[in-house]
């Protein structure tokens, strides 16, 4: 189950980046900042467990992959512009 969650958390943002390309850079930077902030969140005692770890671990992985992937591919999008006359 753990492998499936993290595989999906990695594959979905890669497919989204491929399908819809990079969005404005600040959205990707915000996703990275949100992932880091979520990593420092102290959960309530009743939320501790495997389900919580998988949900937040998957969300953090998703945000990091989408954020970093978007920032890396953002620069390459500018090279595909057509030059006119």
mmCIF file as gemmi writes it, N, C-alpha and C atoms, coordinates in Angstrom:
data_model
loop_
_atom_site.group_PDB
_atom_site.id
_atom_site.type_symbol
_atom_site.label_atom_id
_atom_site.label_alt_id
_atom_site.label_comp_id
_atom_site.label_asym_id
_atom_site.label_entity_id
_atom_site.label_seq_id
_atom_site.pdbx_PDB_ins_code
_atom_site.Cartn_x
_atom_site.Cartn_y
_atom_site.Cartn_z
_atom_site.occupancy
_atom_site.B_iso_or_equiv
_atom_site.pdbx_formal_charge
_atom_site.auth_seq_id
_atom_site.auth_asym_id
_atom_site.pdbx_PDB_model_num
ATOM 1 N N . UNK Axp A 1 ? 0.815 -1.201 0 1 0 ? 1 A 1
ATOM 2 C CA . UNK Axp A 1 ? 0 0 0 1 0 ? 1 A 1
ATOM 3 C C . UNK Axp A 1 ? 0.862 1.27 0 1 0 ? 1 A 1
ATOM 4 N N . UNK Axp A 2 ? 1.938 1.226 0.767 1 0 ? 2 A 1
ATOM 5 C CA . UNK Axp A 2 ? 2.821 2.39 0.856 1 0 ? 2 A 1
ATOM 6 C C . UNK Axp A 2 ? 3.428 2.7 -0.507 1 0 ? 2 A 1
ATOM 7 N N . UNK Axp A 3 ? 3.858 1.667 -1.209 1 0 ? 3 A 1
ATOM 8 C CA . UNK Axp A 3 ? 4.474 1.872 -2.522 1 0 ? 3 A 1
ATOM 9 C C . UNK Axp A 3 ? 3.466 2.473 -3.499 1 0 ? 3 A 1
ATOM 10 N N . UNK Axp A 4 ? 2.235 2.025 -3.456 1 0 ? 4 A 1
ATOM 11 C CA . UNK Axp A 4 ? 1.194 2.534 -4.357 1 0 ? 4 A 1
ATOM 12 C C . UNK Axp A 4 ? 0.93 4.016 -4.088 1 0 ? 4 A 1
ATOM 13 N N . UNK Axp A 5 ? 0.831 4.394 -2.813 1 0 ? 5 A 1
ATOM 14 C CA . UNK Axp A 5 ? 0.551 5.793 -2.456 1 0 ? 5 A 1
ATOM 15 C C . UNK Axp A 5 ? 1.669 6.696 -2.95 1 0 ? 5 A 1
ATOM 16 N N . UNK Axp A 6 ? 2.902 6.325 -2.678 1 0 ? 6 A 1
ATOM 17 C CA . UNK Axp A 6 ? 4.013 7.182 -3.087 1 0 ? 6 A 1
ATOM 18 C C . UNK Axp A 6 ? 4.258 7.139 -4.597 1 0 ? 6 A 1
ATOM 19 N N . UNK Axp A 7 ? 3.979 6.028 -5.226 1 0 ? 7 A 1
ATOM 20 C CA . UNK Axp A 7 ? 4.087 5.961 -6.685 1 0 ? 7 A 1
ATOM 21 C C . UNK Axp A 7 ? 3.059 6.876 -7.347 1 0 ? 7 A 1
ATOM 22 N N . UNK Axp A 8 ? 1.829 6.862 -6.827 1 0 ? 8 A 1
ATOM 23 C CA . UNK Axp A 8 ? 0.805 7.782 -7.337 1 0 ? 8 A 1
ATOM 24 C C . UNK Axp A 8 ? 1.159 9.231 -7.038 1 0 ? 8 A 1
ATOM 25 N N . UNK Axp A 9 ? 1.688 9.49 -5.845 1 0 ? 9 A 1
ATOM 26 C CA . UNK Axp A 9 ? 2.06 10.858 -5.465 1 0 ? 9 A 1
ATOM 27 C C . UNK Axp A 9 ? 3.191 11.387 -6.335 1 0 ? 9 A 1
ATOM 28 N N . UNK Axp A 10 ? 3.975 10.507 -6.93 1 0 ? 10 A 1
ATOM 29 C CA . UNK Axp A 10 ? 5.029 10.932 -7.833 1 0 ? 10 A 1
ATOM 30 C C . UNK Axp A 10 ? 4.547 10.994 -9.278 1 0 ? 10 A 1
ATOM 31 N N . UNK Axp A 11 ? 3.723 10.032 -9.69 1 0 ? 11 A 1
ATOM 32 C CA . UNK Axp A 11 ? 3.307 9.923 -11.087 1 0 ? 11 A 1
ATOM 33 C C . UNK Axp A 11 ? 2.283 10.979 -11.478 1 0 ? 11 A 1
ATOM 34 N N . UNK Axp A 12 ? 1.322 11.258 -10.624 1 0 ? 12 A 1
ATOM 35 C CA . UNK Axp A 12 ? 0.257 12.216 -10.966 1 0 ? 12 A 1
ATOM 36 C C . UNK Axp A 12 ? 0.808 13.613 -11.265 1 0 ? 12 A 1
ATOM 37 N N . UNK Axp A 13 ? 1.688 14.184 -10.428 1 0 ? 13 A 1
ATOM 38 C CA . UNK Axp A 13 ? 2.198 15.517 -10.794 1 0 ? 13 A 1
ATOM 39 C C . UNK Axp A 13 ? 3.057 15.511 -12.052 1 0 ? 13 A 1
ATOM 40 N N . UNK Axp A 14 ? 3.781 14.418 -12.3 1 0 ? 14 A 1
ATOM 41 C CA . UNK Axp A 14 ? 4.575 14.341 -13.531 1 0 ? 14 A 1
ATOM 42 C C . UNK Axp A 14 ? 3.65 14.341 -14.748 1 0 ? 14 A 1
ATOM 43 N N . UNK Axp A 15 ? 2.568 13.574 -14.672 1 0 ? 15 A 1
ATOM 44 C CA . UNK Axp A 15 ? 1.6 13.561 -15.778 1 0 ? 15 A 1
ATOM 45 C C . UNK Axp A 15 ? 0.914 14.913 -15.94 1 0 ? 15 A 1
ATOM 46 N N . UNK Axp A 16 ? 0.606 15.57 -14.834 1 0 ? 16 A 1
ATOM 47 C CA . UNK Axp A 16 ? 0.001 16.908 -14.912 1 0 ? 16 A 1
ATOM 48 C C . UNK Axp A 16 ? 0.955 17.907 -15.558 1 0 ? 16 A 1
ATOM 49 N N . UNK Axp A 17 ? 2.219 17.85 -15.182 1 0 ? 17 A 1
ATOM 50 C CA . UNK Axp A 17 ? 3.199 18.748 -15.801 1 0 ? 17 A 1
ATOM 51 C C . UNK Axp A 17 ? 3.327 18.473 -17.29 1 0 ? 17 A 1
ATOM 52 N N . UNK Axp A 18 ? 3.254 17.212 -17.671 1 0 ? 18 A 1
ATOM 53 C CA . UNK Axp A 18 ? 3.342 16.86 -19.086 1 0 ? 18 A 1
ATOM 54 C C . UNK Axp A 18 ? 2.094 17.324 -19.843 1 0 ? 18 A 1
ATOM 55 N N . UNK Axp A 19 ? 0.926 17.173 -19.224 1 0 ? 19 A 1
ATOM 56 C CA . UNK Axp A 19 ? -0.331 17.479 -19.911 1 0 ? 19 A 1
ATOM 57 C C . UNK Axp A 19 ? -0.632 18.972 -19.955 1 0 ? 19 A 1
ATOM 58 N N . UNK Axp A 20 ? -0.452 19.672 -18.856 1 0 ? 20 A 1
ATOM 59 C CA . UNK Axp A 20 ? -0.852 21.087 -18.818 1 0 ? 20 A 1
ATOM 60 C C . UNK Axp A 20 ? 0.333 22.031 -18.73 1 0 ? 20 A 1
ATOM 61 N N . UNK Axp A 21 ? 1.554 21.49 -18.691 1 0 ? 21 A 1
ATOM 62 C CA . UNK Axp A 21 ? 2.783 22.28 -18.651 1 0 ? 21 A 1
ATOM 63 C C . UNK Axp A 21 ? 2.865 23.092 -17.367 1 0 ? 21 A 1
ATOM 64 N N . UNK Axp A 22 ? 3.902 23.883 -17.268 1 0 ? 22 A 1
ATOM 65 C CA . UNK Axp A 22 ? 4.136 24.666 -16.059 1 0 ? 22 A 1
ATOM 66 C C . UNK Axp A 22 ? 3.169 25.83 -15.975 1 0 ? 22 A 1
ATOM 67 N N . UNK Axp A 23 ? 2.788 26.12 -14.786 1 0 ? 23 A 1
ATOM 68 C CA . UNK Axp A 23 ? 1.982 27.305 -14.48 1 0 ? 23 A 1
ATOM 69 C C . UNK Axp A 23 ? 2.947 28.408 -14.07 1 0 ? 23 A 1
ATOM 70 N N . UNK Axp A 24 ? 2.459 29.571 -13.672 1 0 ? 24 A 1
ATOM 71 C CA . UNK Axp A 24 ? 3.378 30.636 -13.226 1 0 ? 24 A 1
ATOM 72 C C . UNK Axp A 24 ? 4.322 30.135 -12.13 1 0 ? 24 A 1
ATOM 73 N N . UNK Axp A 25 ? 5.534 30.639 -12.13 1 0 ? 25 A 1
ATOM 74 C CA . UNK Axp A 25 ? 6.582 30.15 -11.233 1 0 ? 25 A 1
ATOM 75 C C . UNK Axp A 25 ? 6.19 30.258 -9.772 1 0 ? 25 A 1
ATOM 76 N N . UNK Axp A 26 ? 5.426 31.285 -9.416 1 0 ? 26 A 1
ATOM 77 C CA . UNK Axp A 26 ? 5.111 31.479 -8.004 1 0 ? 26 A 1
ATOM 78 C C . UNK Axp A 26 ? 4.166 30.404 -7.472 1 0 ? 26 A 1
ATOM 79 N N . UNK Axp A 27 ? 3.369 29.785 -8.32 1 0 ? 27 A 1
ATOM 80 C CA . UNK Axp A 27 ? 2.522 28.682 -7.87 1 0 ? 27 A 1
ATOM 81 C C . UNK Axp A 27 ? 3.367 27.45 -7.527 1 0 ? 27 A 1
ATOM 82 N N . UNK Axp A 28 ? 4.402 27.211 -8.3 1 0 ? 28 A 1
ATOM 83 C CA . UNK Axp A 28 ? 5.285 26.086 -8.019 1 0 ? 28 A 1
ATOM 84 C C . UNK Axp A 28 ? 6.123 26.364 -6.769 1 0 ? 28 A 1
ATOM 85 N N . UNK Axp A 29 ? 6.577 27.598 -6.608 1 0 ? 29 A 1
ATOM 86 C CA . UNK Axp A 29 ? 7.32 27.953 -5.399 1 0 ? 29 A 1
ATOM 87 C C . UNK Axp A 29 ? 6.423 27.843 -4.168 1 0 ? 29 A 1
ATOM 88 N N . UNK Axp A 30 ? 5.159 28.233 -4.313 1 0 ? 30 A 1
ATOM 89 C CA . UNK Axp A 30 ? 4.201 28.104 -3.212 1 0 ? 30 A 1
ATOM 90 C C . UNK Axp A 30 ? 3.958 26.638 -2.868 1 0 ? 30 A 1
ATOM 91 N N . UNK Axp A 31 ? 3.915 25.766 -3.869 1 0 ? 31 A 1
ATOM 92 C CA . UNK Axp A 31 ? 3.734 24.336 -3.621 1 0 ? 31 A 1
ATOM 93 C C . UNK Axp A 31 ? 4.916 23.763 -2.834 1 0 ? 31 A 1
ATOM 94 N N . UNK Axp A 32 ? 6.128 24.171 -3.173 1 0 ? 32 A 1
ATOM 95 C CA . UNK Axp A 32 ? 7.308 23.705 -2.434 1 0 ? 32 A 1
ATOM 96 C C . UNK Axp A 32 ? 7.269 24.224 -1.004 1 0 ? 32 A 1
ATOM 97 N N . UNK Axp A 33 ? 6.92 25.498 -0.823 1 0 ? 33 A 1
ATOM 98 C CA . UNK Axp A 33 ? 6.826 26.073 0.523 1 0 ? 33 A 1
ATOM 99 C C . UNK Axp A 33 ? 5.734 25.379 1.345 1 0 ? 33 A 1
ATOM 100 N N . UNK Axp A 34 ? 4.612 25.066 0.717 1 0 ? 34 A 1
ATOM 101 C CA . UNK Axp A 34 ? 3.524 24.376 1.421 1 0 ? 34 A 1
ATOM 102 C C . UNK Axp A 34 ? 3.953 22.966 1.827 1 0 ? 34 A 1
ATOM 103 N N . UNK Axp A 35 ? 4.688 22.287 0.973 1 0 ? 35 A 1
ATOM 104 C CA . UNK Axp A 35 ? 5.163 20.939 1.302 1 0 ? 35 A 1
ATOM 105 C C . UNK Axp A 35 ? 6.115 20.978 2.497 1 0 ? 35 A 1
ATOM 106 N N . UNK Axp A 36 ? 7.007 21.955 2.497 1 0 ? 36 A 1
ATOM 107 C CA . UNK Axp A 36 ? 7.938 22.091 3.619 1 0 ? 36 A 1
ATOM 108 C C . UNK Axp A 36 ? 7.187 22.449 4.894 1 0 ? 36 A 1
ATOM 109 N N . UNK Axp A 37 ? 6.221 23.356 4.789 1 0 ? 37 A 1
ATOM 110 C CA . UNK Axp A 37 ? 5.434 23.741 5.965 1 0 ? 37 A 1
ATOM 111 C C . UNK Axp A 37 ? 4.631 22.556 6.507 1 0 ? 37 A 1
ATOM 112 N N . UNK Axp A 38 ? 4.036 21.761 5.621 1 0 ? 38 A 1
ATOM 113 C CA . UNK Axp A 38 ? 3.287 20.584 6.066 1 0 ? 38 A 1
ATOM 114 C C . UNK Axp A 38 ? 4.189 19.576 6.765 1 0 ? 38 A 1
ATOM 115 N N . UNK Axp A 39 ? 5.44 19.524 6.368 1 0 ? 39 A 1
ATOM 116 C CA . UNK Axp A 39 ? 6.383 18.622 7.013 1 0 ? 39 A 1
ATOM 117 C C . UNK Axp A 39 ? 6.656 18.99 8.459 1 0 ? 39 A 1
ATOM 118 N N . UNK Axp A 40 ? 6.459 20.263 8.813 1 0 ? 40 A 1
ATOM 119 C CA . UNK Axp A 40 ? 6.704 20.718 10.176 1 0 ? 40 A 1
ATOM 120 C C . UNK Axp A 40 ? 5.446 20.767 11.03 1 0 ? 40 A 1
ATOM 121 N N . UNK Axp A 41 ? 4.3 20.422 10.472 1 0 ? 41 A 1
ATOM 122 C CA . UNK Axp A 41 ? 3.043 20.462 11.225 1 0 ? 41 A 1
ATOM 123 C C . UNK Axp A 41 ? 3.052 19.371 12.292 1 0 ? 41 A 1
ATOM 124 N N . UNK Axp A 42 ? 2.702 19.748 13.509 1 0 ? 42 A 1
ATOM 125 C CA . UNK Axp A 42 ? 2.583 18.778 14.601 1 0 ? 42 A 1
ATOM 126 C C . UNK Axp A 42 ? 1.138 18.292 14.647 1 0 ? 42 A 1
ATOM 127 N N . UNK Axp A 43 ? 0.899 17.015 14.338 1 0 ? 43 A 1
ATOM 128 C CA . UNK Axp A 43 ? -0.477 16.517 14.304 1 0 ? 43 A 1
ATOM 129 C C . UNK Axp A 43 ? -1.045 16.345 15.716 1 0 ? 43 A 1
ATOM 130 N N . UNK Axp A 44 ? -2.355 16.443 15.844 1 0 ? 44 A 1
ATOM 131 C CA . UNK Axp A 44 ? -2.978 16.13 17.132 1 0 ? 44 A 1
ATOM 132 C C . UNK Axp A 44 ? -2.729 14.661 17.484 1 0 ? 44 A 1
ATOM 133 N N . UNK Axp A 45 ? -2.719 14.337 18.757 1 0 ? 45 A 1
ATOM 134 C CA . UNK Axp A 45 ? -2.422 12.946 19.162 1 0 ? 45 A 1
ATOM 135 C C . UNK Axp A 45 ? -3.382 11.913 18.567 1 0 ? 45 A 1
ATOM 136 N N . UNK Axp A 46 ? -4.64 12.291 18.375 1 0 ? 46 A 1
ATOM 137 C CA . UNK Axp A 46 ? -5.597 11.311 17.836 1 0 ? 46 A 1
ATOM 138 C C . UNK Axp A 46 ? -5.404 11.06 16.34 1 0 ? 46 A 1
ATOM 139 N N . UNK Axp A 47 ? -4.604 11.855 15.661 1 0 ? 47 A 1
ATOM 140 C CA . UNK Axp A 47 ? -4.361 11.668 14.234 1 0 ? 47 A 1
ATOM 141 C C . UNK Axp A 47 ? -3.149 10.791 13.951 1 0 ? 47 A 1
ATOM 142 N N . UNK Axp A 48 ? -2.421 10.408 14.955 1 0 ? 48 A 1
ATOM 143 C CA . UNK Axp A 48 ? -1.214 9.611 14.735 1 0 ? 48 A 1
ATOM 144 C C . UNK Axp A 48 ? -1.606 8.214 14.27 1 0 ? 48 A 1
ATOM 145 N N . UNK Axp A 49 ? -0.913 7.753 13.254 1 0 ? 49 A 1
ATOM 146 C CA . UNK Axp A 49 ? -1.18 6.417 12.729 1 0 ? 49 A 1
ATOM 147 C C . UNK Axp A 49 ? -0.728 6.293 11.291 1 0 ? 49 A 1
ATOM 148 N N . UNK Axp A 50 ? -0.912 5.121 10.744 1 0 ? 50 A 1
ATOM 149 C CA . UNK Axp A 50 ? -0.455 4.822 9.388 1 0 ? 50 A 1
ATOM 150 C C . UNK Axp A 50 ? -1.229 5.635 8.347 1 0 ? 50 A 1
ATOM 151 N N . UNK Axp A 51 ? -2.547 5.763 8.513 1 0 ? 51 A 1
ATOM 152 C CA . UNK Axp A 51 ? -3.361 6.49 7.536 1 0 ? 51 A 1
ATOM 153 C C . UNK Axp A 51 ? -2.932 7.957 7.464 1 0 ? 51 A 1
ATOM 154 N N . UNK Axp A 52 ? -2.69 8.563 8.604 1 0 ? 52 A 1
ATOM 155 C CA . UNK Axp A 52 ? -2.233 9.96 8.635 1 0 ? 52 A 1
ATOM 156 C C . UNK Axp A 52 ? -0.874 10.084 7.942 1 0 ? 52 A 1
ATOM 157 N N . UNK Axp A 53 ? 0.03 9.183 8.276 1 0 ? 53 A 1
ATOM 158 C CA . UNK Axp A 53 ? 1.366 9.231 7.676 1 0 ? 53 A 1
ATOM 159 C C . UNK Axp A 53 ? 1.316 9.079 6.163 1 0 ? 53 A 1
ATOM 160 N N . UNK Axp A 54 ? 0.489 8.167 5.677 1 0 ? 54 A 1
ATOM 161 C CA . UNK Axp A 54 ? 0.364 7.975 4.231 1 0 ? 54 A 1
ATOM 162 C C . UNK Axp A 54 ? -0.271 9.183 3.556 1 0 ? 54 A 1
ATOM 163 N N . UNK Axp A 55 ? -1.318 9.737 4.169 1 0 ? 55 A 1
ATOM 164 C CA . UNK Axp A 55 ? -2.005 10.885 3.568 1 0 ? 55 A 1
ATOM 165 C C . UNK Axp A 55 ? -1.082 12.101 3.488 1 0 ? 55 A 1
ATOM 166 N N . UNK Axp A 56 ? -0.441 12.44 4.588 1 0 ? 56 A 1
ATOM 167 C CA . UNK Axp A 56 ? 0.411 13.621 4.574 1 0 ? 56 A 1
ATOM 168 C C . UNK Axp A 56 ? 1.714 13.372 3.825 1 0 ? 56 A 1
ATOM 169 N N . UNK Axp A 57 ? 2.244 12.168 3.893 1 0 ? 57 A 1
ATOM 170 C CA . UNK Axp A 57 ? 3.448 11.845 3.122 1 0 ? 57 A 1
ATOM 171 C C . UNK Axp A 57 ? 3.177 11.907 1.626 1 0 ? 57 A 1
ATOM 172 N N . UNK Axp A 58 ? 2.016 11.392 1.223 1 0 ? 58 A 1
ATOM 173 C CA . UNK Axp A 58 ? 1.646 11.465 -0.189 1 0 ? 58 A 1
ATOM 174 C C . UNK Axp A 58 ? 1.417 12.894 -0.654 1 0 ? 58 A 1
ATOM 175 N N . UNK Axp A 59 ? 0.777 13.685 0.197 1 0 ? 59 A 1
ATOM 176 C CA . UNK Axp A 59 ? 0.525 15.092 -0.145 1 0 ? 59 A 1
ATOM 177 C C . UNK Axp A 59 ? 1.824 15.881 -0.24 1 0 ? 59 A 1
ATOM 178 N N . UNK Axp A 60 ? 2.723 15.657 0.693 1 0 ? 60 A 1
ATOM 179 C CA . UNK Axp A 60 ? 4.012 16.349 0.662 1 0 ? 60 A 1
ATOM 180 C C . UNK Axp A 60 ? 4.803 15.94 -0.579 1 0 ? 60 A 1
ATOM 181 N N . UNK Axp A 61 ? 4.811 14.663 -0.902 1 0 ? 61 A 1
ATOM 182 C CA . UNK Axp A 61 ? 5.509 14.193 -2.102 1 0 ? 61 A 1
ATOM 183 C C . UNK Axp A 61 ? 4.901 14.799 -3.362 1 0 ? 61 A 1
ATOM 184 N N . UNK Axp A 62 ? 3.568 14.805 -3.435 1 0 ? 62 A 1
ATOM 185 C CA . UNK Axp A 62 ? 2.881 15.396 -4.583 1 0 ? 62 A 1
ATOM 186 C C . UNK Axp A 62 ? 3.276 16.863 -4.758 1 0 ? 62 A 1
ATOM 187 N N . UNK Axp A 63 ? 3.201 17.639 -3.68 1 0 ? 63 A 1
ATOM 188 C CA . UNK Axp A 63 ? 3.518 19.065 -3.761 1 0 ? 63 A 1
ATOM 189 C C . UNK Axp A 63 ? 4.98 19.304 -4.12 1 0 ? 63 A 1
ATOM 190 N N . UNK Axp A 64 ? 5.88 18.517 -3.554 1 0 ? 64 A 1
ATOM 191 C CA . UNK Axp A 64 ? 7.299 18.687 -3.881 1 0 ? 64 A 1
ATOM 192 C C . UNK Axp A 64 ? 7.601 18.355 -5.334 1 0 ? 64 A 1
ATOM 193 N N . UNK Axp A 65 ? 7.058 17.246 -5.819 1 0 ? 65 A 1
ATOM 194 C CA . UNK Axp A 65 ? 7.322 16.854 -7.209 1 0 ? 65 A 1
ATOM 195 C C . UNK Axp A 65 ? 6.718 17.876 -8.17 1 0 ? 65 A 1
ATOM 196 N N . UNK Axp A 66 ? 5.479 18.301 -7.909 1 0 ? 66 A 1
ATOM 197 C CA . UNK Axp A 66 ? 4.841 19.279 -8.794 1 0 ? 66 A 1
ATOM 198 C C . UNK Axp A 66 ? 5.565 20.621 -8.729 1 0 ? 66 A 1
ATOM 199 N N . UNK Axp A 67 ? 5.942 21.042 -7.531 1 0 ? 67 A 1
ATOM 200 C CA . UNK Axp A 67 ? 6.613 22.333 -7.382 1 0 ? 67 A 1
ATOM 201 C C . UNK Axp A 67 ? 7.985 22.351 -8.014 1 0 ? 67 A 1
ATOM 202 N N . UNK Axp A 68 ? 8.816 21.392 -7.675 1 0 ? 68 A 1
ATOM 203 C CA . UNK Axp A 68 ? 10.174 21.356 -8.215 1 0 ? 68 A 1
ATOM 204 C C . UNK Axp A 68 ? 10.149 21.045 -9.712 1 0 ? 68 A 1
ATOM 205 N N . UNK Axp A 69 ? 9.299 20.116 -10.116 1 0 ? 69 A 1
ATOM 206 C CA . UNK Axp A 69 ? 9.192 19.796 -11.543 1 0 ? 69 A 1
ATOM 207 C C . UNK Axp A 69 ? 8.738 20.985 -12.365 1 0 ? 69 A 1
ATOM 208 N N . UNK Axp A 70 ? 7.816 21.758 -11.832 1 0 ? 70 A 1
ATOM 209 C CA . UNK Axp A 70 ? 7.349 22.952 -12.542 1 0 ? 70 A 1
ATOM 210 C C . UNK Axp A 70 ? 8.41 24.028 -12.621 1 0 ? 70 A 1
ATOM 211 N N . UNK Axp A 71 ? 9.194 24.177 -11.563 1 0 ? 71 A 1
ATOM 212 C CA . UNK Axp A 71 ? 10.264 25.177 -11.587 1 0 ? 71 A 1
ATOM 213 C C . UNK Axp A 71 ? 11.381 24.77 -12.536 1 0 ? 71 A 1
ATOM 214 N N . UNK Axp A 72 ? 11.662 23.485 -12.624 1 0 ? 72 A 1
ATOM 215 C CA . UNK Axp A 72 ? 12.72 23.001 -13.523 1 0 ? 72 A 1
ATOM 216 C C . UNK Axp A 72 ? 12.275 23.113 -14.973 1 0 ? 72 A 1
ATOM 217 N N . UNK Axp A 73 ? 11.035 22.744 -15.277 1 0 ? 73 A 1
ATOM 218 C CA . UNK Axp A 73 ? 10.565 22.779 -16.67 1 0 ? 73 A 1
ATOM 219 C C . UNK Axp A 73 ? 10.101 24.158 -17.095 1 0 ? 73 A 1
ATOM 220 N N . UNK Axp A 74 ? 9.966 25.075 -16.168 1 0 ? 74 A 1
ATOM 221 C CA . UNK Axp A 74 ? 9.52 26.423 -16.504 1 0 ? 74 A 1
ATOM 222 C C . UNK Axp A 74 ? 10.501 27.102 -17.449 1 0 ? 74 A 1
ATOM 223 N N . UNK Axp A 75 ? 11.784 26.909 -17.208 1 0 ? 75 A 1
ATOM 224 C CA . UNK Axp A 75 ? 12.8 27.526 -18.05 1 0 ? 75 A 1
ATOM 225 C C . UNK Axp A 75 ? 12.79 26.94 -19.454 1 0 ? 75 A 1
ATOM 226 N N . UNK Axp A 76 ? 12.514 25.657 -19.587 1 0 ? 76 A 1
ATOM 227 C CA . UNK Axp A 76 ? 12.545 25.026 -20.9 1 0 ? 76 A 1
ATOM 228 C C . UNK Axp A 76 ? 11.341 25.419 -21.757 1 0 ? 76 A 1
ATOM 229 N N . UNK Axp A 77 ? 10.257 25.903 -21.148 1 0 ? 77 A 1
ATOM 230 C CA . UNK Axp A 77 ? 9.093 26.329 -21.925 1 0 ? 77 A 1
ATOM 231 C C . UNK Axp A 77 ? 9.377 27.562 -22.767 1 0 ? 77 A 1
ATOM 232 N N . UNK Axp A 78 ? 10.308 28.389 -22.342 1 0 ? 78 A 1
ATOM 233 C CA . UNK Axp A 78 ? 10.591 29.622 -23.068 1 0 ? 78 A 1
ATOM 234 C C . UNK Axp A 78 ? 11.378 29.382 -24.357 1 0 ? 78 A 1
ATOM 235 N N . UNK Axp A 79 ? 12.006 28.243 -24.487 1 0 ? 79 A 1
ATOM 236 C CA . UNK Axp A 79 ? 12.804 27.959 -25.674 1 0 ? 79 A 1
ATOM 237 C C . UNK Axp A 79 ? 11.968 27.44 -26.836 1 0 ? 79 A 1
ATOM 238 N N . UNK Axp A 80 ? 10.722 27.151 -26.618 1 0 ? 80 A 1
ATOM 239 C CA . UNK Axp A 80 ? 9.865 26.588 -27.67 1 0 ? 80 A 1
ATOM 240 C C . UNK Axp A 80 ? 9.036 27.637 -28.373 1 0 ? 80 A 1
ATOM 241 N N . UNK Axp A 81 ? 9.275 28.878 -28.113 1 0 ? 81 A 1
ATOM 242 C CA . UNK Axp A 81 ? 8.495 29.934 -28.767 1 0 ? 81 A 1
ATOM 243 C C . UNK Axp A 81 ? 8.93 30.086 -30.211 1 0 ? 81 A 1
ATOM 244 N N . UNK Axp A 82 ? 7.965 30.327 -31.074 1 0 ? 82 A 1
ATOM 245 C CA . UNK Axp A 82 ? 8.24 30.521 -32.487 1 0 ? 82 A 1
ATOM 246 C C . UNK Axp A 82 ? 8.738 31.938 -32.721 1 0 ? 82 A 1
ATOM 247 N N . UNK Axp A 83 ? 9.712 32.059 -33.583 1 0 ? 83 A 1
ATOM 248 C CA . UNK Axp A 83 ? 10.221 33.384 -33.933 1 0 ? 83 A 1
ATOM 249 C C . UNK Axp A 83 ? 9.573 33.789 -35.263 1 0 ? 83 A 1
ATOM 250 N N . UNK Axp A 84 ? 9.083 34.981 -35.29 1 0 ? 84 A 1
ATOM 251 C CA . UNK Axp A 84 ? 8.427 35.486 -36.502 1 0 ? 84 A 1
ATOM 252 C C . UNK Axp A 84 ? 9.327 36.5 -37.18 1 0 ? 84 A 1
ATOM 253 N N . UNK Axp A 85 ? 9.327 36.454 -38.457 1 0 ? 85 A 1
ATOM 254 C CA . UNK Axp A 85 ? 10.053 37.364 -39.326 1 0 ? 85 A 1
ATOM 255 C C . UNK Axp A 85 ? 11.119 38.025 -38.581 1 0 ? 85 A 1
